[in-house]
Amino acid sequence: MIEAQDLTMHYGSVVALNKASFRVAKGEVVGLLGPNGAGKSTTMKILTTFLYPTAGNAVIGGHSILENPIEVRKLIGYLPEVLPLYMNMEVAEYLDFVGRARGLGGLKLKERTEWVLDHCGLRPMFRRTIRELSKGYKQRTGIAQALIHDPEIVILDEPTSGLDPHQILEIRALIRNLANLKTVILSTHILQEAEAMADRIIIINRGQLVGQGTIGELRQQASETTRVRVGLCLDKSEAESALKSIDGVTGCDVVNEKEGASFFTLTGKDGGQMIKEIGNLALQKNWQIAQLAEAPYTLEETFLALTESDATKVKGGAA
């Protein structure tokens, strides 16, 4: 559905995006992550033809953003970071205006207006002036305008910004439902949001695409090691010495001691193999195991590793 090829954007001497290539399939929800100024919004503006790239191209629904921008725009619903709202319009008036601008009219316009009112939770505000709305309801109105024409592709820049926890859950559910029929790209600064909503994640840092894939695939890209949590009902020194001797263990950090057990974080190339070796050793020595499980790196740790500065990196023994 979307194929970006070496997208590059220069603002004078500043390189905002440098040869970014990725694909997004129909029905996928893809999260676009990165620090402030990383190039997320620039990427979205290029895909929506709001900006033309300095170099590279993207094909969306079979149409080039360079050769057929009007056809691309017909396919896309876009929520930019700065909400495209007319503050003196009522919500009803604004949705009618956007729908007609998108070529809707008559029964179709009425049906789509009813749909976005219900699915974006705007019905109580239908006759309110946009200026009078809370930040959360303004955000909902922005999402509604992106969906009014029933687009095949939805691109959302910070879609849950300003929403309360209940509204965030509703918008998450809406985005997941959209993915049954549509392609969704969303950017967010909130890692938990991407983890909750996205099938795959693309990470951009300083204009460079530094990682893409499922969370599991990103973990592999971010670190060559895996972690295992283990608790043994042994003296700490005895347990630590035994664990360090296991083949494949490259790091052994003491976590704590409680209720007669010593707990450790082990690192190595193969978490599954480490667990197997610990289990075999426990059987041979009749150890009692209090805990034994892989401990994958969190999305936050993975994100920091892939967007690392010289001073920021997921360490093999990090807790």
C-alpha positions as CSV (number, residue, x, y, z in Angstrom):
1,M,0.0,0.0,0.0
2,I,2.9,2.4,0.8
3,E,6.4,2.0,-0.4
4,A,8.9,4.8,0.4
5,Q,12.2,4.8,-1.5
6,D,15.2,6.8,-0.3
7,L,13.1,9.7,1.0
8,T,15.4,12.7,1.6
9,M,14.5,16.2,2.8
10,H,16.8,19.2,3.1
11,Y,15.9,22.5,4.8
12,G,18.8,24.5,3.5
13,S,21.9,23.0,5.1
14,V,19.8,20.9,7.6
15,V,19.1,17.3,6.6
16,A,15.8,16.5,8.1
17,L,15.4,13.1,6.4
18,N,18.1,11.0,4.7
19,K,17.4,8.1,2.4
20,A,14.5,6.6,4.4
21,S,13.0,3.5,2.8
22,F,10.2,1.4,4.2
23,R,7.0,-0.4,3.3
24,V,3.6,-0.5,4.9
25,A,1.1,-3.2,4.0
26,K,-2.7,-2.8,3.8
27,G,-4.3,-3.4,7.1
28,E,-1.2,-2.6,9.1
29,V,-0.9,-0.1,11.9
30,V,2.7,1.2,11.8
31,G,4.0,3.4,14.6
32,L,6.6,6.1,13.7
33,L,8.8,6.8,16.7
34,G,11.7,9.1,17.2
35,P,13.0,12.0,19.5
36,N,11.8,15.5,18.9
37,G,13.2,16.8,15.6
38,A,14.0,13.3,14.3
39,G,12.1,13.6,11.1
40,K,8.7,12.0,11.9
41,S,6.5,14.9,10.9
42,T,8.7,15.6,7.8
43,T,8.1,12.0,6.7
44,M,4.3,12.3,7.2
45,K,4.2,15.6,5.3
46,I,6.1,14.0,2.4
47,L,3.8,11.0,2.3
48,T,0.7,13.3,2.3
49,T,2.2,15.5,-0.5
50,F,2.2,18.5,1.9
51,L,6.0,18.6,1.1
52,Y,7.9,17.4,-1.9
53,P,11.1,15.6,-1.0
54,T,14.5,16.8,-2.0
55,A,15.2,13.3,-3.4
56,G,13.5,9.9,-3.4
57,N,9.9,9.0,-4.0
58,A,7.0,7.2,-2.4
59,V,4.3,5.1,-4.1
60,I,1.0,5.1,-2.3
61,G,-1.9,2.9,-3.5
62,G,-0.1,2.6,-6.8
63,H,0.4,6.4,-7.3
64,S,3.7,8.3,-7.1
65,I,3.7,11.3,-4.7
66,L,5.7,13.1,-7.4
67,E,3.7,12.2,-10.5
68,N,0.1,11.8,-9.2
69,P,-0.2,13.9,-5.9
70,I,-3.9,14.5,-6.4
71,E,-4.7,10.8,-6.6
72,V,-2.5,10.2,-3.5
73,R,-4.5,12.9,-1.6
74,K,-7.8,11.2,-2.4
75,L,-6.5,8.0,-0.7
76,I,-5.3,9.7,2.5
77,G,-6.9,11.0,5.7
78,Y,-4.3,13.2,7.5
79,L,-4.2,14.5,11.1
80,P,-1.3,16.9,11.2
81,E,0.5,17.9,14.4
82,V,-1.1,21.4,14.3
83,L,-4.8,20.8,14.1
84,P,-6.4,22.1,10.9
85,L,-9.5,23.6,12.6
86,Y,-11.5,26.7,11.9
87,M,-12.1,28.0,15.4
88,N,-15.2,30.1,14.7
89,M,-17.1,27.2,13.0
90,E,-19.4,24.8,14.8
91,V,-18.3,21.2,14.7
92,A,-21.3,20.4,12.5
93,E,-20.4,23.2,10.1
94,Y,-16.8,22.2,10.0
95,L,-17.4,18.6,9.2
96,D,-19.9,19.6,6.5
97,F,-17.3,21.9,5.0
98,V,-14.5,19.3,5.1
99,G,-16.8,16.6,3.7
100,R,-17.8,18.8,0.8
101,A,-14.2,19.7,0.1
102,R,-13.5,16.0,-0.1
103,G,-16.2,15.6,-2.7
104,L,-19.0,14.2,-0.5
105,G,-22.6,15.3,-0.7
106,G,-26.2,14.2,0.0
107,L,-26.8,10.9,1.7
108,K,-23.1,9.9,1.6
109,L,-22.1,13.0,3.5
110,K,-24.8,12.5,6.0
111,E,-23.7,8.8,6.5
112,R,-20.0,9.7,7.0
113,T,-20.8,12.6,9.3
114,E,-22.9,10.3,11.5
115,W,-20.1,7.7,11.5
116,V,-17.4,10.1,12.6
117,L,-19.7,11.6,15.3
118,D,-20.2,8.2,16.8
119,H,-16.7,6.8,16.4
120,C,-14.9,9.9,17.5
121,G,-17.2,10.7,20.4
122,L,-18.3,14.1,19.1
123,R,-22.1,13.8,19.1
124,P,-22.4,15.8,22.4
125,M,-20.4,18.7,20.8
126,F,-22.1,18.7,17.4
127,R,-23.5,22.2,17.8
128,R,-20.6,23.7,19.8
129,T,-18.2,26.2,18.4
130,I,-14.8,24.7,18.0
131,R,-13.1,27.5,19.9
132,E,-15.2,26.5,23.0
133,L,-14.1,22.9,22.9
134,S,-11.6,21.4,25.3
135,K,-8.2,20.3,23.9
136,G,-9.3,16.7,23.9
137,Y,-12.5,17.4,21.9
138,K,-10.5,19.6,19.4
139,Q,-8.2,16.6,18.9
140,R,-11.3,14.4,18.3
141,T,-12.6,16.9,15.7
142,G,-9.2,16.8,14.0
143,I,-9.4,13.0,13.8
144,A,-12.9,13.2,12.5
145,Q,-11.9,15.4,9.6
146,A,-9.2,12.9,8.7
147,L,-11.8,10.1,8.5
148,I,-14.8,11.9,7.0
149,H,-14.2,10.8,3.4
150,D,-13.6,7.1,4.4
151,P,-9.9,7.1,3.2
152,E,-7.9,3.9,2.5
153,I,-4.9,5.3,4.3
154,V,-4.9,7.2,7.6
155,I,-1.9,9.2,8.7
156,L,-2.1,10.5,12.3
157,D,0.5,12.8,13.9
158,E,0.2,12.4,17.7
159,P,-3.5,11.2,17.6
160,T,-3.9,10.9,21.4
161,S,-2.4,14.3,22.3
162,G,-4.5,16.0,24.9
163,L,-6.9,13.1,25.6
164,D,-7.7,11.8,29.0
165,P,-7.1,8.1,29.8
166,H,-10.7,7.0,28.9
167,Q,-10.5,8.9,25.6
168,I,-7.1,7.4,24.8
169,L,-8.6,3.9,25.2
170,E,-11.4,4.8,22.9
171,I,-9.1,6.2,20.2
172,R,-6.8,3.1,20.5
173,A,-9.9,0.9,19.9
174,L,-10.9,3.1,16.9
175,I,-7.4,2.9,15.4
176,R,-7.3,-0.9,15.8
177,N,-10.8,-1.1,14.2
178,L,-9.6,1.0,11.3
179,A,-6.8,-1.4,10.6
180,N,-9.4,-4.1,9.7
181,L,-10.0,-2.2,6.4
182,K,-7.4,0.5,6.2
183,T,-3.7,1.2,6.5
184,V,-2.7,3.4,9.4
185,I,0.6,5.3,10.2
186,L,0.7,7.1,13.5
187,S,3.5,9.0,15.2
188,T,3.7,9.4,18.9
189,H,6.2,10.4,21.6
190,I,4.6,7.9,24.0
191,L,6.2,4.5,23.7
192,Q,3.4,2.7,25.4
193,E,1.0,4.1,22.8
194,A,3.0,2.6,20.0
195,E,3.3,-0.7,21.8
196,A,-0.4,-0.8,22.4
197,M,-1.5,0.2,18.9
198,A,1.1,-0.7,16.3
199,D,1.8,-4.0,14.5
200,R,5.2,-2.7,13.5
201,I,7.4,0.2,14.5
202,I,9.7,2.4,12.4
203,I,12.3,4.4,14.4
204,I,13.8,7.6,13.0
205,N,16.7,9.4,14.7
206,R,18.4,12.6,13.3
207,G,16.8,12.0,9.9
208,Q,18.0,8.4,9.7
209,L,15.8,5.3,9.8
210,V,17.6,3.4,12.5
211,G,15.2,0.4,13.0
212,Q,12.0,-1.1,11.7
213,G,10.0,-4.2,12.5
214,T,8.0,-5.8,15.3
215,I,9.0,-5.1,18.8
216,G,10.7,-8.5,18.9
217,E,12.6,-7.7,15.8
218,L,13.6,-4.3,17.1
219,R,15.0,-5.9,20.3
220,Q,17.2,-8.1,18.2
221,Q,18.4,-5.0,16.2
222,A,19.1,-3.1,19.4
223,S,21.1,-5.7,21.2
224,E,22.9,-8.9,20.4
225,T,22.3,-10.3,23.9
226,T,19.2,-11.7,25.6
227,R,18.3,-11.7,29.3
228,V,17.2,-14.3,31.7
229,R,15.8,-13.8,35.2
230,V,16.7,-16.6,37.6
231,G,16.1,-17.1,41.3
232,L,17.8,-20.0,43.2
233,C,17.2,-21.1,46.8
234,L,20.9,-21.0,47.5
235,D,23.5,-18.8,49.1
236,K,24.2,-15.8,46.9
237,S,27.9,-16.5,46.4
238,E,27.3,-20.2,45.7
239,A,24.5,-19.4,43.2
240,E,26.5,-16.6,41.5
241,S,29.5,-18.9,41.0
242,A,27.4,-21.7,39.6
243,L,25.6,-19.4,37.2
244,K,28.7,-17.8,35.9
245,S,30.1,-21.2,35.0
246,I,27.2,-22.0,32.7
247,D,28.1,-22.1,29.0
248,G,26.8,-19.1,27.1
249,V,26.4,-16.8,30.1
250,T,28.3,-13.6,29.4
251,G,27.0,-11.5,32.3
252,C,25.6,-12.2,35.8
253,D,24.2,-9.4,37.9
254,V,22.8,-9.8,41.4
255,V,19.2,-8.4,41.7
256,N,18.3,-9.1,45.3
257,E,17.9,-11.7,48.0
258,K,14.6,-12.4,49.7
259,E,12.9,-15.3,51.5
260,G,15.9,-17.5,51.2
261,A,16.4,-17.1,47.5
262,S,19.0,-15.2,45.5
263,F,17.9,-13.5,42.3
264,F,20.0,-12.7,39.2
265,T,19.9,-11.2,35.7
266,L,21.9,-13.2,33.3
267,T,22.9,-12.1,29.8
268,G,24.0,-14.1,26.8
269,K,23.5,-14.9,23.2
270,D,20.7,-17.4,23.6
271,G,18.1,-17.0,26.4
272,G,16.4,-20.3,25.6
273,Q,19.7,-22.2,25.8
274,M,20.6,-20.6,29.1
275,I,17.3,-21.6,30.6
276,K,17.8,-25.2,29.4
277,E,21.3,-25.3,30.9
278,I,20.1,-23.9,34.2
279,G,17.3,-26.4,34.3
280,N,19.7,-29.3,33.7
281,L,22.1,-28.1,36.4
282,A,19.3,-27.7,38.9
283,L,18.2,-31.3,38.2
284,Q,21.8,-32.6,38.7
285,K,22.4,-30.6,41.9
286,N,18.8,-30.8,43.2
287,W,18.4,-27.0,43.4
288,Q,15.1,-25.4,44.1
289,I,14.3,-22.8,41.5
290,A,12.3,-19.7,42.6
291,Q,12.2,-18.0,39.2
292,L,13.4,-18.9,35.7
293,A,12.2,-16.9,32.6
294,E,13.5,-14.8,29.8
295,A,13.3,-11.0,30.4
296,P,13.0,-9.2,27.1
297,Y,14.3,-5.7,26.8
298,T,11.5,-3.1,27.2
299,L,10.4,-0.9,24.3
300,E,12.0,2.0,26.1
301,E,15.3,0.3,26.4
302,T,15.1,-0.8,22.8
303,F,14.2,2.8,21.7
304,L,17.1,4.3,23.6
305,A,19.5,1.8,22.2
306,L,18.5,2.5,18.6
307,T,18.5,6.2,19.1
308,E,21.6,6.2,21.2
309,S,24.1,9.0,21.7
310,D,27.6,8.1,22.7
311,A,26.4,8.0,26.3
312,T,23.2,6.1,25.8
313,K,23.1,2.3,25.1
314,V,21.3,-0.8,26.3
315,K,23.9,-2.6,28.3
316,G,24.1,-6.3,28.3
317,G,23.5,-6.4,32.1
318,A,20.8,-3.8,32.3
319,A,17.9,-4.6,34.6
